[in-house]
Amino acid sequence: MERLTKFRQLLSEGNFDGFVVTAPANRRYLCGFTGSSGVLVINKDEAILLTDFRYLDQAKEEVKDFGFQVKEHDPQVWGTVAAEIARLCSGGRSRWGFESEHLVEKNYRALNEKLECGVLTPTEGFVNQLRRKKSAAEIAAIRKALQITEEAWNRLLAELKPGRTEKEMAALFEYYQRQLGAEGTSFPTIVASGPRSALPHGAPTDKKIEAGELLVLDGGARYAGYCSDFTRTVVVGAAPTERQQELYEIVRRAQETALNGMRAGMTGKEVDALAREVIKAAGYGDRFGHGLGHSLGLEIHENPRLSVTDETVLEPGMVFTVEPGIYLNGWGGIRIEDVVVVTDDGIENLTTSPKTLTV
């Protein structure tokens, strides 16, 4: 009920008479429903989850503490949504928001054509305004997801040997996470070795890991709907070379600088600059081509972000990844990633795994 109350305050502040929610993560956040099909119709007096026959019993159980009614929609869902809006309008004209970053044009047309009252008004990031700051329960779920991921990594370290393939390592990592209680992965696991480690989002292949190669693993678990995100870089089966160690230390120092300096009141751009300046000063500024981090929660990538373009001011309760990297085509790449919570006097680092280069 608390989330619905806060959402209605947003509606009032935005001069909306009602709102249509279609994004799955926002739907789950507001009403607790975990099914794959549903639309929320909300105004100041009523909050309705429209879903199909498959989910009716499940939905009634999941939304009971969130203040929502559950109704079955017709096969033509947008006709049902339009009918509910018309009923809530009581025949008058009203202003209804919708998630323009999620509702595809085809479905927008289907809804708009059936509306007899109500004017659809596009919004972006509307529900995300509530989701930016995590509650204690949300942080606990993220912490648990991260604990699962880190234990899976600890188990995988014993299996990281020359001759194993990237796909094998990704499959084992995901299996361990499931075994430890994950609902699933928070995104497809990245395992990239040798020169392929220079691919920031390198999908695992049949390539065999060779002794002395860099290996980047980036993965996460989903627990109670919430995501973890974790990256470590290691050298497999041999001591690191001088250059591998040198670049690793640059990335580690960049991350440590950001972790030590990050605090509420800074902008995402300012935090990004803390790490970026370290890498730039070492001569690899053009080899760090992505943002320092992103929020996460019910989705693996949420806003705000730690990037050169994000002017959002950090507040206590926001959760971010901090993941600087250096990527050299034909040689390899290094990335280290932790998940942190912004606090009143700095940050709490939820990630505990060591940052050592040698397996």
C-alpha positions as CSV (number, residue, x, y, z in Angstrom):
1,M,0.0,0.0,0.0
2,E,2.9,2.4,0.7
3,R,4.1,2.2,-2.9
4,L,0.7,2.8,-4.3
5,T,0.2,5.8,-2.0
6,K,3.6,7.3,-3.1
7,F,2.7,6.6,-6.8
8,R,-0.6,8.5,-6.4
9,Q,1.3,11.4,-5.0
10,L,3.4,11.4,-8.2
11,L,0.2,11.4,-10.2
12,S,-1.0,14.4,-8.3
13,E,2.3,16.3,-8.7
14,G,2.3,15.5,-12.5
15,N,-1.4,16.6,-12.9
16,F,-2.4,13.1,-14.1
17,D,-5.9,11.8,-13.5
18,G,-4.6,8.2,-14.0
19,F,-1.9,6.1,-15.4
20,V,-1.4,2.9,-17.4
21,V,1.6,0.7,-16.4
22,T,2.9,-1.9,-18.8
23,A,6.6,-2.4,-18.0
24,P,7.0,-5.8,-16.1
25,A,9.4,-4.5,-13.5
26,N,7.2,-1.5,-12.7
27,R,4.2,-3.7,-12.6
28,R,5.9,-6.0,-10.1
29,Y,7.2,-3.1,-8.0
30,L,3.7,-1.5,-7.7
31,C,1.5,-4.5,-7.1
32,G,3.8,-7.6,-6.5
33,F,2.6,-9.5,-9.5
34,T,5.2,-11.8,-11.0
35,G,3.4,-13.1,-14.1
36,S,4.4,-12.4,-17.6
37,S,1.1,-10.7,-18.8
38,G,-0.7,-7.8,-17.2
39,V,-1.6,-4.1,-17.3
40,L,-2.1,-1.8,-14.4
41,V,-4.8,0.9,-14.5
42,I,-4.5,3.4,-11.6
43,N,-6.2,6.5,-10.6
44,K,-6.7,8.3,-7.3
45,D,-9.6,6.0,-6.2
46,E,-8.8,2.6,-7.8
47,A,-5.9,0.4,-8.7
48,I,-6.5,-2.5,-11.0
49,L,-4.4,-5.3,-12.4
50,L,-5.8,-6.7,-15.6
51,T,-4.4,-10.1,-16.5
52,D,-5.6,-13.2,-18.3
53,F,-7.1,-16.5,-17.1
54,R,-3.7,-18.2,-16.6
55,Y,-2.7,-15.8,-13.8
56,L,-5.9,-15.0,-12.0
57,D,-5.4,-17.1,-8.9
58,Q,-1.7,-16.3,-8.7
59,A,-2.4,-12.6,-9.1
60,K,-5.0,-12.4,-6.4
61,E,-2.5,-14.0,-3.9
62,E,0.4,-11.8,-4.9
63,V,-1.4,-8.4,-4.9
64,K,-3.4,-8.8,-1.7
65,D,-1.0,-6.6,0.4
66,F,-0.6,-3.9,-2.4
67,G,-4.1,-2.4,-2.6
68,F,-4.9,-3.7,-6.1
69,Q,-8.0,-5.4,-7.5
70,V,-7.5,-8.2,-10.0
71,K,-9.7,-8.4,-13.1
72,E,-9.6,-10.7,-16.2
73,H,-9.2,-8.9,-19.4
74,D,-10.8,-9.8,-22.7
75,P,-8.8,-11.4,-25.5
76,Q,-8.4,-7.9,-26.9
77,V,-6.6,-6.5,-23.8
78,W,-6.6,-2.9,-25.0
79,G,-10.3,-2.8,-25.3
80,T,-10.5,-3.8,-21.7
81,V,-8.0,-1.1,-20.7
82,A,-10.0,1.5,-22.6
83,A,-13.2,0.4,-20.9
84,E,-11.7,0.7,-17.5
85,I,-10.4,4.1,-18.3
86,A,-13.9,5.1,-19.5
87,R,-15.5,3.8,-16.3
88,L,-13.0,5.7,-14.1
89,C,-13.4,8.9,-16.2
90,S,-17.2,8.9,-15.6
91,G,-17.7,10.2,-19.0
92,G,-15.5,13.3,-18.6
93,R,-12.2,14.1,-20.3
94,S,-9.1,13.2,-18.3
95,R,-5.3,13.0,-18.6
96,W,-3.7,9.6,-18.5
97,G,0.0,8.9,-18.5
98,F,1.6,5.9,-20.0
99,E,5.2,4.5,-20.3
100,S,6.3,5.7,-23.7
101,E,9.7,3.9,-23.3
102,H,7.8,0.6,-23.0
103,L,4.4,0.7,-24.7
104,V,5.1,-0.1,-28.4
105,E,3.5,1.9,-31.1
106,K,1.2,-0.9,-32.2
107,N,-0.3,-1.3,-28.7
108,Y,-0.5,2.5,-28.2
109,R,-2.6,2.7,-31.4
110,A,-4.8,-0.1,-30.3
111,L,-5.5,1.6,-27.0
112,N,-5.8,5.1,-28.3
113,E,-8.3,4.1,-31.0
114,K,-10.6,2.5,-28.4
115,L,-10.5,5.4,-26.0
116,E,-13.8,7.3,-25.7
117,C,-12.5,9.5,-23.0
118,G,-9.1,10.3,-21.6
119,V,-6.1,11.7,-23.3
120,L,-2.9,9.6,-23.4
121,T,0.2,11.5,-22.3
122,P,3.7,9.9,-22.8
123,T,6.1,9.8,-19.9
124,E,9.6,8.4,-19.4
125,G,11.0,7.1,-16.2
126,F,7.8,7.9,-14.2
127,V,7.7,4.9,-11.9
128,N,11.5,4.8,-11.8
129,Q,11.3,8.0,-9.6
130,L,10.1,5.7,-6.8
131,R,12.4,2.9,-7.6
132,R,15.7,4.9,-7.5
133,K,16.0,4.7,-3.7
134,K,15.9,1.1,-2.4
135,S,14.1,0.1,0.8
136,A,15.9,-2.0,3.5
137,A,14.0,-5.0,2.2
138,E,15.1,-4.3,-1.4
139,I,18.8,-3.9,-0.3
140,A,18.5,-7.2,1.6
141,A,17.3,-9.0,-1.5
142,I,20.2,-7.5,-3.6
143,R,22.7,-8.5,-0.9
144,K,21.4,-12.1,-0.9
145,A,21.6,-12.2,-4.7
146,L,25.1,-11.0,-4.6
147,Q,26.1,-13.5,-1.9
148,I,24.8,-16.3,-4.2
149,T,26.9,-14.9,-7.1
150,E,30.0,-14.6,-5.0
151,E,29.7,-18.1,-3.7
152,A,29.2,-19.4,-7.2
153,W,32.4,-17.6,-8.2
154,N,34.3,-19.1,-5.3
155,R,33.2,-22.6,-6.5
156,L,34.1,-21.8,-10.1
157,L,37.6,-20.8,-9.3
158,A,38.5,-24.4,-8.7
159,E,37.3,-25.2,-12.2
160,L,39.0,-22.4,-14.1
161,K,41.8,-24.4,-15.8
162,P,43.4,-24.3,-19.2
163,G,41.6,-26.5,-21.7
164,R,38.1,-25.7,-20.4
165,T,35.9,-23.7,-22.7
166,E,34.3,-20.3,-22.1
167,K,30.8,-21.9,-22.5
168,E,31.6,-24.6,-19.9
169,M,32.6,-22.0,-17.4
170,A,29.5,-19.9,-18.0
171,A,27.3,-23.0,-17.7
172,L,28.9,-24.1,-14.5
173,F,28.7,-20.6,-13.0
174,E,25.0,-20.4,-13.8
175,Y,24.4,-23.9,-12.4
176,Y,26.1,-23.1,-9.1
177,Q,24.0,-20.0,-8.8
178,R,20.8,-22.0,-9.3
179,Q,22.1,-24.6,-6.8
180,L,22.6,-21.9,-4.2
181,G,19.1,-20.6,-4.5
182,A,19.0,-18.2,-7.4
183,E,15.7,-17.8,-9.4
184,G,17.9,-17.5,-12.5
185,T,20.5,-15.3,-13.9
186,S,20.1,-11.5,-13.9
187,F,21.6,-11.4,-17.4
188,P,23.4,-13.8,-19.8
189,T,26.8,-14.6,-18.2
190,I,29.8,-13.1,-19.9
191,V,33.0,-15.2,-20.1
192,A,35.7,-13.9,-22.4
193,S,39.3,-15.1,-22.4
194,G,42.5,-14.1,-24.1
195,P,42.1,-11.4,-26.8
196,R,38.3,-11.8,-26.5
197,S,38.5,-10.3,-23.0
198,A,38.7,-6.9,-24.7
199,L,35.0,-7.3,-25.6
200,P,33.2,-5.7,-22.7
201,H,30.1,-7.8,-23.4
202,G,31.8,-10.9,-24.8
203,A,29.4,-13.8,-25.0
204,P,31.0,-17.1,-24.1
205,T,32.1,-19.3,-27.0
206,D,33.7,-22.7,-27.7
207,K,37.1,-21.1,-27.3
208,K,39.4,-23.1,-25.0
209,I,41.0,-21.1,-22.2
210,E,44.8,-21.1,-22.5
211,A,47.4,-20.9,-19.8
212,G,48.5,-17.3,-19.0
213,E,45.4,-15.7,-20.6
214,L,43.3,-13.1,-19.0
215,L,39.7,-14.2,-18.3
216,V,36.8,-11.8,-17.6
217,L,33.7,-13.2,-15.9
218,D,30.7,-10.9,-15.5
219,G,27.5,-12.5,-14.2
220,G,24.7,-12.2,-11.7
221,A,21.8,-13.9,-10.0
222,R,18.2,-13.0,-9.4
223,Y,16.8,-13.5,-5.9
224,A,13.2,-12.5,-4.9
225,G,13.1,-10.6,-8.2
226,Y,16.2,-8.5,-7.5
227,C,19.5,-8.6,-9.4
228,S,23.2,-8.9,-8.6
229,D,26.1,-7.9,-10.8
230,F,29.7,-9.0,-10.4
231,T,32.9,-8.9,-12.5
232,R,36.3,-10.3,-11.8
233,T,39.3,-10.6,-14.1
234,V,41.9,-13.3,-13.5
235,V,44.9,-14.9,-15.2
236,V,44.4,-18.7,-15.6
237,G,47.1,-21.3,-15.1
238,A,50.1,-19.1,-14.9
239,A,51.6,-16.0,-13.1
240,P,50.5,-12.7,-14.7
241,T,52.9,-10.9,-17.0
242,E,54.3,-7.6,-16.0
243,R,51.9,-5.8,-18.4
244,Q,48.9,-7.8,-17.2
245,Q,49.7,-6.8,-13.6
246,E,50.4,-3.2,-14.5
247,L,47.0,-2.7,-16.3
248,Y,45.2,-4.6,-13.6
249,E,46.6,-2.3,-10.9
250,I,45.5,0.8,-12.9
251,V,41.9,-0.6,-13.0
252,R,42.0,-1.6,-9.4
253,R,43.3,1.8,-8.4
254,A,40.6,3.6,-10.5
255,Q,37.9,1.6,-8.8
256,E,39.3,2.1,-5.3
257,T,39.5,5.9,-6.0
258,A,35.8,6.0,-6.9
259,L,34.8,3.8,-4.0
260,N,36.7,6.0,-1.5
261,G,35.4,9.3,-3.0
262,M,31.8,8.4,-3.8
263,R,29.1,9.9,-1.5
264,A,25.6,11.4,-1.4
265,G,25.4,14.9,-2.9
266,M,27.8,14.1,-5.8
267,T,26.4,13.7,-9.3
268,G,26.8,10.5,-11.4
269,K,29.1,12.4,-13.7
270,E,31.4,13.4,-10.8
271,V,31.7,9.9,-9.5
272,D,32.5,8.6,-13.0
273,A,35.3,11.2,-13.3
274,L,37.0,9.9,-10.1
275,A,37.8,6.6,-11.8
276,R,38.1,8.0,-15.3
277,E,40.8,10.4,-14.4
278,V,43.0,7.6,-13.0
279,I,42.7,5.6,-16.2
280,K,43.2,8.7,-18.3
281,A,46.4,9.7,-16.4
282,A,47.8,6.3,-17.0
283,G,47.4,6.8,-20.8
284,Y,44.4,4.6,-21.4
285,G,41.5,7.1,-21.3
286,D,40.3,6.1,-24.8
287,R,40.3,2.5,-23.8
288,F,37.6,3.0,-21.1
289,G,34.6,3.5,-23.3
290,H,31.6,2.8,-21.1
291,G,30.2,4.5,-17.9
292,L,31.6,3.7,-14.5
293,G,28.3,2.0,-13.3
294,H,24.6,1.8,-13.2
295,S,21.8,1.4,-10.8
296,L,20.2,-2.1,-10.4
297,G,17.3,-3.7,-8.7
298,L,14.3,-5.4,-10.3
299,E,16.2,-4.8,-13.5
300,I,19.9,-5.3,-14.1
301,H,20.3,-1.8,-15.7
302,E,18.4,1.0,-14.0
303,N,18.7,4.7,-13.7
304,P,20.5,6.8,-12.6
305,R,23.9,5.9,-13.8
306,L,27.5,6.8,-13.1
307,S,28.5,8.2,-16.5
308,V,29.9,11.3,-18.2
309,T,26.4,12.4,-19.0
310,D,24.4,11.8,-15.8
311,E,23.8,14.8,-13.6
312,T,21.6,13.0,-11.1
313,V,22.5,13.8,-7.5
314,L,23.2,10.7,-5.5
315,E,21.0,10.0,-2.5
316,P,21.2,7.5,0.4
317,G,19.5,4.3,-0.6
318,M,20.6,4.3,-4.2
319,V,22.4,1.2,-5.3
320,F,25.1,1.2,-8.0
321,T,27.7,-0.9,-9.7
322,V,31.2,0.5,-9.8
323,E,33.0,-1.2,-12.8
324,P,35.9,0.6,-14.5
325,G,37.8,-1.2,-17.3
326,I,40.6,-1.1,-19.8
327,Y,40.1,-2.9,-23.2
328,L,42.9,-3.3,-25.7
329,N,42.0,-4.8,-29.1
330,G,44.0,-7.9,-29.9
331,W,45.5,-8.1,-26.4
332,G,42.7,-8.4,-23.9
333,G,40.7,-6.5,-21.3
334,I,40.4,-6.0,-17.5
335,R,37.3,-5.0,-15.6
336,I,36.5,-5.2,-11.8
337,E,33.0,-4.6,-10.5
338,D,31.4,-4.2,-7.1
339,V,27.9,-3.3,-6.0
340,V,27.5,-0.5,-3.4
341,V,24.8,1.3,-1.5
342,V,25.0,5.1,-1.0
343,T,24.7,5.9,2.7
344,D,24.6,9.1,4.7
345,D,28.3,9.2,5.1
346,G,29.7,7.4,2.0
347,I,28.9,4.0,0.7
348,E,28.5,0.4,1.9
349,N,30.2,-2.1,-0.4
350,L,28.0,-5.2,-0.7
351,T,30.7,-7.1,-2.6
352,T,33.3,-9.0,-0.6
353,S,35.3,-11.2,-3.1
354,P,39.0,-10.6,-3.2
355,K,40.5,-8.6,-6.1
356,T,43.5,-10.8,-7.0
357,L,44.7,-11.3,-10.6
358,T,46.0,-14.9,-10.2
359,V,43.7,-18.0,-9.9
